[in-house]
Amino acid sequence: MRRIAVDVGAARIGVAVSEGSLVLPLEAVSAGPESFDQLISITNSRSATAIYVGLPLSLSGALTDSSRVAIAFAKELATRQAIPVRLIDERLTTKSAQQRLHQAGKNSKTSKSLIDAQAAALILEFALQSER
């Protein structure tokens, strides 16, 4: 059962996929109206059974402007997909992704799409752990 996770940002949307229990950062797609078609294409080509959309809450757990964008994105994606679309708490995933890539010797300024895909992978890892 493959699952997809997305980290919705203003410029890019990070995408990750699970292969069994292994989670892989996949790519980042440009944010915008065409991103839905790209995500649907990725989901269909990977035969995914669910999509997780990161919900960026504040540290206190309150909704933020970014949270509202992610909720609207998830709602729109759900209307275009036959598989479940679920929101998952993603506090600090982008920061964690930056730290992981820095430890791997990657520069965060030149690796923005890698950071977005890695953040999506962290969202997916958390979602899979939560399901267990």
C-alpha positions in Angstrom: 0.0 0.0 0.0 1.7 3.2 -1.2 0.9 6.5 0.3 1.8 10.0 -0.7 2.5 13.0 1.6 2.7 16.6 0.6 4.2 19.7 2.3 2.2 22.6 0.9 4.2 25.8 0.6 3.7 29.2 -1.1 6.2 28.4 -3.9 6.6 24.7 -4.0 4.8 21.5 -2.8 7.1 18.8 -1.5 6.1 15.2 -2.3 7.1 12.0 -0.7 6.0 8.4 -1.3 6.0 5.2 0.8 7.2 1.9 -0.6 6.0 -0.5 2.1 7.5 0.9 5.3 10.2 2.8 3.5 9.5 6.5 2.9 11.2 8.3 0.1 11.3 12.0 -0.7 10.2 12.2 -4.3 10.2 15.8 -5.7 8.8 19.3 -5.4 6.2 20.6 -7.7 5.5 24.3 -8.3 2.6 25.6 -6.2 -0.4 26.9 -8.3 -3.5 25.7 -10.0 -1.6 23.1 -12.1 -0.2 21.5 -9.0 -3.4 19.5 -8.4 -3.0 17.8 -11.8 0.6 17.1 -11.1 -0.2 15.5 -7.7 -3.0 13.5 -9.2 -0.7 12.2 -11.9 1.9 11.2 -9.3 -0.7 9.6 -7.1 -2.1 7.6 -10.0 1.3 6.5 -11.3 2.3 5.3 -7.9 -1.1 3.6 -7.2 -1.3 5.4 -3.9 -4.1 4.5 -1.5 -4.1 7.8 0.6 -2.6 11.3 0.5 -1.5 13.1 3.7 -1.3 16.8 3.6 0.9 18.5 6.2 -1.0 20.8 8.6 1.4 23.5 9.9 0.0 24.3 13.3 1.7 26.8 15.7 3.7 25.3 18.5 0.7 25.8 20.8 -1.5 23.9 18.4 -3.4 26.8 17.0 -4.3 27.3 13.4 -2.1 29.7 11.4 -2.5 31.4 8.0 -0.4 28.5 6.6 -2.8 26.0 8.3 -5.7 27.6 6.5 -3.9 27.3 3.2 -3.2 23.6 3.8 -6.8 22.9 4.8 -8.1 24.6 1.7 -5.6 22.7 -0.4 -6.6 19.4 1.2 -10.3 20.1 0.6 -9.7 20.9 -3.1 -7.4 17.9 -3.6 -10.1 15.7 -1.9 -12.7 16.8 -4.5 -10.4 15.8 -7.3 -9.3 12.4 -5.9 -11.1 9.1 -5.3 -8.7 8.2 -2.5 -8.7 9.6 1.1 -7.0 12.9 1.7 -6.0 13.4 5.4 -4.5 16.3 7.3 -1.5 15.5 9.6 0.2 17.7 12.1 3.6 18.8 10.7 5.0 21.1 13.2 8.7 21.7 12.7 9.1 19.3 9.7 10.7 21.9 7.5 13.2 22.8 10.2 14.0 19.1 10.7 14.3 18.5 7.0 16.8 21.5 6.8 18.8 20.0 9.6 18.9 16.5 8.0 20.1 17.9 4.7 22.7 20.1 6.4 24.1 17.1 8.1 24.2 15.4 4.7 26.3 18.3 3.4 23.6 20.0 1.4 23.2 23.8 1.4 19.7 24.9 2.3 19.7 27.9 -0.1 20.5 25.7 -3.1 18.4 22.7 -2.0 15.0 24.2 -1.5 13.1 21.6 -3.5 15.1 18.9 -1.6 14.0 20.4 1.7 10.3 20.5 0.6 10.5 16.8 -0.5 12.3 15.8 2.7 9.7 17.7 4.8 7.0 15.7 3.0 8.9 12.5 3.8 8.9 13.5 7.5 5.1 14.1 7.3 4.7 10.6 5.8 6.9 8.9 8.3 4.8 10.5 11.2 1.6 9.5 9.5 2.7 5.8 9.0 3.9 5.7 12.6 0.6 7.1 13.8 -1.3 4.3 11.9 0.6 1.6 13.7 
